[in-house]
């Protein structure tokens, strides 16, 4: 999966990150895209991008006592 970086630098920042990763890990982002070109893109499920609707579920961490047996 390719992560899009949004910022003032635009796509050039994303390309720079991908190129750096490719060099460090000896992989090819372009090669992976070519290998996966025949894989159909699946539709996004409802609720998968909750950030677009402005609501989401938030979990809260809480410390609780446990019983030792």
N, CA, C and O atoms as a MOPAC input file, in Angstrom:
PM7 MOZYME 1SCF
protein

 N      0.84600 1    -1.16700 1     0.00000 1
 C      0.00000 1     0.00000 1     0.00000 1
 C      0.89400 1     1.23300 1     0.00000 1
 O      1.88700 1     1.29800 1     0.72500 1
 N      0.53400 1     2.19000 1    -0.80900 1
 C      1.29900 1     3.42700 1    -0.88600 1
 C      0.64400 1     4.47800 1    -0.00700 1
 O     -0.54800 1     4.74900 1    -0.15500 1
 N      1.38800 1     5.06300 1     0.88900 1
 C      0.86400 1     6.08800 1     1.79000 1
 C      1.10700 1     7.44300 1     1.16500 1
 O      2.24100 1     7.76900 1     0.81500 1
 N      0.07700 1     8.22400 1     1.02100 1
 C      0.18400 1     9.55200 1     0.42200 1
 C      0.55900 1    10.55900 1     1.49700 1
 O     -0.07100 1    10.61000 1     2.55300 1
 N      1.57900 1    11.35400 1     1.23300 1
 C      2.02000 1    12.38800 1     2.15300 1
 C      1.45900 1    13.71400 1     1.66100 1
 O      1.69300 1    14.11300 1     0.52000 1
 N      0.72100 1    14.38900 1     2.52600 1
 C      0.11800 1    15.65600 1     2.15400 1
 C      0.83600 1    16.76700 1     2.89500 1
 O      1.05900 1    16.67100 1     4.10200 1
 N      1.18600 1    17.78500 1     2.20300 1
 C      1.88100 1    18.90200 1     2.82800 1
 C      2.24900 1    19.93900 1     1.79800 1
 O      1.83900 1    19.86000 1     0.64000 1
 N      3.02200 1    20.90600 1     2.22800 1
 C      3.41600 1    21.97400 1     1.32000 1
 C      4.26000 1    21.45800 1     0.17000 1
 O      4.24100 1    22.03600 1    -0.91600 1
 N      4.99900 1    20.38300 1     0.38800 1
 C      5.87700 1    19.86300 1    -0.64800 1
 C      5.12000 1    19.08000 1    -1.70700 1
 O      5.65000 1    18.85300 1    -2.79500 1
 N      3.89200 1    18.66000 1    -1.41500 1
 C      3.08800 1    17.92100 1    -2.38100 1
 C      3.65400 1    16.54700 1    -2.68100 1
 O      4.25200 1    15.90700 1    -1.81700 1
 N      3.46000 1    16.09700 1    -3.92100 1
 C      3.86500 1    14.75000 1    -4.31300 1
 C      5.37700 1    14.56100 1    -4.31200 1
 O      5.85000 1    13.43200 1    -4.19000 1
 N      6.14500 1    15.63900 1    -4.44400 1
 C      7.59600 1    15.47800 1    -4.46000 1
 C      8.10000 1    14.92200 1    -3.13400 1
 O      9.08200 1    14.18000 1    -3.11500 1
 N      7.45000 1    15.26600 1    -2.02900 1
 C      7.83700 1    14.72800 1    -0.72100 1
 C      7.54700 1    13.23300 1    -0.66300 1
 O      8.35200 1    12.46700 1    -0.13300 1
 N      6.41600 1    12.81500 1    -1.19600 1
 C      6.06000 1    11.39200 1    -1.20100 1
 C      7.03400 1    10.61200 1    -2.06900 1
 O      7.45600 1     9.51600 1    -1.70000 1
 N      7.39200 1    11.16800 1    -3.21400 1
 C      8.36300 1    10.49700 1    -4.08700 1
 C      9.71100 1    10.35900 1    -3.39300 1
 O     10.36100 1     9.31900 1    -3.50100 1
 N     10.13300 1    11.39800 1    -2.68400 1
 C     11.41800 1    11.35900 1    -1.98700 1
 C     11.41700 1    10.29100 1    -0.90400 1
 O     12.40600 1     9.57800 1    -0.73800 1
 N     10.31900 1    10.17200 1    -0.16700 1
 C     10.21300 1     9.15500 1     0.88500 1
 C     10.25700 1     7.76200 1     0.26300 1
 O     10.94000 1     6.87500 1     0.77500 1
 N      9.53000 1     7.56600 1    -0.83700 1
 C      9.50600 1     6.25800 1    -1.49900 1
 C     10.88400 1     5.90700 1    -2.05700 1
 O     11.32900 1     4.76600 1    -1.93500 1
 N     11.55700 1     6.87500 1    -2.66400 1
 C     12.89100 1     6.62200 1    -3.20600 1
 C     13.88100 1     6.26800 1    -2.09800 1
 O     14.71300 1     5.37600 1    -2.26400 1
 N     13.78800 1     6.96100 1    -0.98100 1
 C     14.66600 1     6.66900 1     0.15200 1
 C     14.41100 1     5.25900 1     0.68500 1
 O     15.35200 1     4.51500 1     0.96200 1
 N     13.14900 1     4.90300 1     0.82400 1
 C     12.79400 1     3.55700 1     1.30900 1
 C     13.27900 1     2.49700 1     0.32900 1
 O     13.81300 1     1.46600 1     0.74000 1
 N     13.09400 1     2.74800 1    -0.97000 1
 C     13.53500 1     1.78900 1    -1.98300 1
 C     15.03500 1     1.52500 1    -1.86900 1
 O     15.47400 1     0.37900 1    -1.95600 1
 N     15.81600 1     2.58100 1    -1.67700 1
 C     17.27000 1     2.43000 1    -1.56200 1
 C     17.65500 1     1.67900 1    -0.29300 1
 O     18.50300 1     0.78700 1    -0.32400 1
 N     17.02500 1     2.04700 1     0.83000 1
 C     17.38900 1     1.42300 1     2.11000 1
 C     17.03700 1    -0.05500 1     2.16200 1
 O     17.79400 1    -0.85300 1     2.71500 1
 N     15.88700 1    -0.42900 1     1.58900 1
 C     15.41500 1    -1.80400 1     1.68900 1
 C     15.62000 1    -2.60900 1     0.40400 1
 O     15.18800 1    -3.75800 1     0.30900 1
 N     16.28200 1    -1.99500 1    -0.58400 1
 C     16.56400 1    -2.67600 1    -1.84900 1
 C     15.29100 1    -3.22600 1    -2.48700 1
 O     15.22800 1    -4.39200 1    -2.87700 1
 N     14.28000 1    -2.36400 1    -2.58500 1
 C     13.01200 1    -2.72100 1    -3.22000 1
 C     12.71400 1    -1.70400 1    -4.31600 1
 O     13.40200 1    -0.69000 1    -4.43800 1
 N     11.68800 1    -1.98200 1    -5.10800 1
 C     11.28700 1    -1.08000 1    -6.17400 1
 C      9.79300 1    -0.81600 1    -6.08200 1
 O      8.98300 1    -1.70600 1    -6.34200 1
 N      9.42700 1     0.40800 1    -5.71200 1
 C      8.01400 1     0.77700 1    -5.65100 1
 C      7.38700 1     0.65600 1    -7.03300 1
 O      6.28100 1     0.13400 1    -7.17000 1
 N      8.08600 1     1.13400 1    -8.05300 1
 C      7.56000 1     1.05600 1    -9.42200 1
 C      7.38600 1    -0.39600 1    -9.84700 1
 O      6.40300 1    -0.74400 1   -10.50100 1
 N      8.34000 1    -1.24000 1    -9.47400 1
 C      8.23600 1    -2.65900 1    -9.80900 1
 C      7.04400 1    -3.32100 1    -9.13600 1
 O      6.34500 1    -4.12500 1    -9.75300 1
 N      6.81300 1    -2.99000 1    -7.88600 1
 C      5.65700 1    -3.54800 1    -7.17500 1
 C      4.34800 1    -3.09200 1    -7.81600 1
 O      3.40000 1    -3.87000 1    -7.92400 1
 N      4.30100 1    -1.83700 1    -8.23900 1
 C      3.08900 1    -1.35200 1    -8.90900 1
 C      2.84500 1    -2.10200 1   -10.20800 1
 O      1.70500 1    -2.44100 1   -10.52200 1
 N      3.91000 1    -2.36600 1   -10.97000 1
 C      3.75800 1    -3.12000 1   -12.22400 1
 C      3.26000 1    -4.53500 1   -11.94100 1
 O      2.38400 1    -5.03400 1   -12.64700 1
 N      3.81200 1    -5.19000 1   -10.90800 1
 C      3.38900 1    -6.54600 1   -10.56800 1
 C      1.91900 1    -6.60400 1   -10.15700 1
 O      1.24600 1    -7.61100 1   -10.38100 1
 N      1.43200 1    -5.53900 1    -9.56400 1
 C      0.06500 1    -5.52300 1    -9.03100 1
 C     -0.93200 1    -4.83900 1    -9.95500 1
 O     -2.08200 1    -4.62700 1    -9.56800 1
 N     -0.51500 1    -4.48900 1   -11.16900 1
 C     -1.36700 1    -3.73800 1   -12.09400 1
 C     -2.65400 1    -4.48700 1   -12.43600 1
 O     -3.67500 1    -3.85900 1   -12.71500 1
 N     -2.61900 1    -5.82600 1   -12.41900 1
 C     -3.79700 1    -6.60500 1   -12.78200 1
 C     -4.75800 1    -6.83200 1   -11.61400 1
 O     -5.81300 1    -7.43800 1   -11.80200 1
 N     -4.41800 1    -6.36300 1   -10.42700 1
 C     -5.29000 1    -6.52900 1    -9.26600 1
 C     -6.33300 1    -5.41100 1    -9.28400 1
 O     -5.99300 1    -4.22800 1    -9.27800 1
 N     -7.59700 1    -5.80200 1    -9.30600 1
 C     -8.69200 1    -4.82900 1    -9.35700 1
 C     -8.79900 1    -4.07100 1    -8.03200 1
 O     -8.63300 1    -4.65000 1    -6.95800 1
 N     -9.07600 1    -2.78300 1    -8.12400 1
 C     -9.26500 1    -1.98400 1    -6.91500 1
 C    -10.63900 1    -2.27600 1    -6.34600 1
 O    -11.63700 1    -2.26300 1    -7.06700 1
 N    -10.68700 1    -2.53800 1    -5.06100 1
 C    -11.95200 1    -2.87100 1    -4.40800 1
 C    -12.62800 1    -1.60000 1    -3.93200 1
 O    -11.94400 1    -0.63600 1    -3.58700 1
 N    -13.95600 1    -1.57000 1    -3.90400 1
 C    -14.65100 1    -0.38700 1    -3.39800 1
 C    -14.42500 1    -0.22600 1    -1.89600 1
 O    -14.23800 1    -1.21000 1    -1.18100 1
 N    -14.44300 1     0.99500 1    -1.43400 1
 C    -14.26300 1     1.28600 1    -0.01300 1
 C    -15.56200 1     0.96800 1     0.71500 1
 O    -16.63500 1     1.39500 1     0.29000 1
 N    -15.46700 1     0.22300 1     1.80700 1
 C    -16.65200 1    -0.14300 1     2.57600 1
 C    -17.17200 1     1.05700 1     3.35500 1
 O    -16.39900 1     1.92000 1     3.77100 1
 N    -18.47700 1     1.10300 1     3.54900 1
 C    -19.07200 1     2.17900 1     4.35300 1
 C    -18.47200 1     2.17700 1     5.74700 1
 O    -18.36100 1     1.12800 1     6.38200 1
 N    -18.08600 1     3.35300 1     6.22200 1
 C    -17.53400 1     3.49300 1     7.55500 1
 C    -16.03300 1     3.27600 1     7.62700 1
 O    -15.42600 1     3.51300 1     8.67200 1
 N    -15.41300 1     2.82100 1     6.51900 1
 C    -13.98000 1     2.56200 1     6.54600 1
 C    -13.17700 1     3.85600 1     6.67100 1
 O    -12.09400 1     3.85900 1     7.25600 1
 N    -13.68700 1     4.92300 1     6.13900 1
 C    -13.01300 1     6.22100 1     6.21000 1
 C    -13.82000 1     7.16000 1     7.09900 1
 O    -14.33500 1     8.18000 1     6.64000 1
 N    -13.92200 1     6.80700 1     8.36000 1
 C    -14.74400 1     7.57500 1     9.29500 1
 C    -14.26900 1     9.01400 1     9.41700 1
 O    -15.06800 1     9.89900 1     9.72500 1
 N    -12.99400 1     9.26400 1     9.18500 1
 C    -12.47000 1    10.62200 1     9.30000 1
 C    -13.13900 1    11.55200 1     8.30100 1
 O    -13.15400 1    12.76400 1     8.51200 1
 N    -13.69400 1    11.01700 1     7.21400 1
 C    -14.35800 1    11.85900 1     6.22900 1
 C    -15.73300 1    12.32200 1     6.69600 1
 O    -16.22600 1    13.35500 1     6.24200 1
 N    -16.35600 1    11.56500 1     7.60000 1
 C    -17.70000 1    11.93300 1     8.05800 1
 C    -17.67100 1    12.83500 1     9.28200 1
 O    -18.67800 1    13.45500 1     9.62200 1
 N    -16.51700 1    12.91300 1     9.94800 1
 C    -16.41000 1    13.75800 1    11.12800 1
 C    -16.71200 1    13.03700 1    12.42300 1
 O    -16.66800 1    13.64900 1    13.49000 1
 N    -17.02000 1    11.74100 1    12.35800 1
 C    -17.28000 1    10.98100 1    13.58300 1
 C    -16.47300 1     9.68400 1    13.55400 1
 O    -16.22700 1     9.11500 1    12.49000 1
 N    -16.07400 1     9.23500 1    14.71800 1
 C    -15.38500 1     7.95600 1    14.82600 1
 C    -15.53000 1     7.44000 1    16.25100 1
 O    -15.94500 1     8.17200 1    17.15000 1
 N    -15.19000 1     6.19400 1    16.44200 1
 C    -15.23000 1     5.58200 1    17.76100 1
 C    -13.87900 1     5.83000 1    18.42200 1
 O    -12.83400 1     5.65200 1    17.79700 1
 N    -13.90300 1     6.23800 1    19.67600 1
 C    -12.66000 1     6.45800 1    20.40400 1
 C    -12.64900 1     5.55700 1    21.63200 1
 O    -13.60300 1     5.53900 1    22.41000 1
 N    -11.57300 1     4.81800 1    21.79700 1
 C    -11.42600 1     3.94200 1    22.95000 1
 C    -10.59200 1     4.64700 1    24.00300 1
 O     -9.68200 1     5.40900 1    23.67400 1
 N    -10.89800 1     4.39500 1    25.26600 1
 C    -10.17700 1     5.00900 1    26.36600 1
 C     -9.46200 1     3.92800 1    27.16700 1
 O    -10.05100 1     2.89800 1    27.49600 1
 N     -8.20000 1     4.16500 1    27.47700 1
 C     -7.46300 1     3.23000 1    28.31300 1
 C     -7.76900 1     3.50900 1    29.78000 1
 O     -7.85200 1     4.66100 1    30.20600 1
 N     -7.93100 1     2.45000 1    30.53000 1
 C     -8.20000 1     2.60700 1    31.95800 1
 C     -7.48900 1     1.50200 1    32.71700 1
 O     -7.44700 1     0.35700 1    32.26600 1
 N     -6.93600 1     1.84300 1    33.85800 1
 C     -6.28700 1     0.84900 1    34.69700 1
 C     -7.34300 1     0.22900 1    35.60200 1
 O     -8.09200 1     0.94200 1    36.27100 1
 N     -7.40100 1    -1.11700 1    35.62200 1
 C     -8.40800 1    -1.81800 1    36.42400 1
 C     -7.73000 1    -2.87000 1    37.28700 1
 O     -6.65700 1    -3.36700 1    36.94600 1
 N     -8.34900 1    -3.20300 1    38.38900 1
 C     -7.85400 1    -4.23900 1    39.28800 1
 C     -8.20300 1    -5.59300 1    38.69500 1
 O     -9.25600 1    -5.76500 1    38.08100 1
 N     -7.31500 1    -6.54000 1    38.88400 1
 C     -7.58000 1    -7.91800 1    38.44000 1
 C     -7.52000 1    -8.83600 1    39.64700 1
 O     -6.80900 1    -8.56400 1    40.61500 1
 N     -8.26400 1    -9.91500 1    39.58100 1
 C     -8.26400 1   -10.86700 1    40.66600 1
 C     -7.23300 1   -11.95300 1    40.38900 1
 O     -7.17200 1   -12.50500 1    39.29000 1
 N     -6.42200 1   -12.24900 1    41.40700 1
 C     -5.47000 1   -13.34100 1    41.29500 1
 C     -6.14100 1   -14.59100 1    41.81800 1
 O     -6.83000 1   -14.55100 1    42.83800 1
 N     -5.94600 1   -15.70400 1    41.12700 1
 C     -6.59700 1   -16.95200 1    41.57900 1
 C     -5.61600 1   -17.87200 1    42.23100 1
 O     -5.98700 1   -18.96100 1    42.66800 1

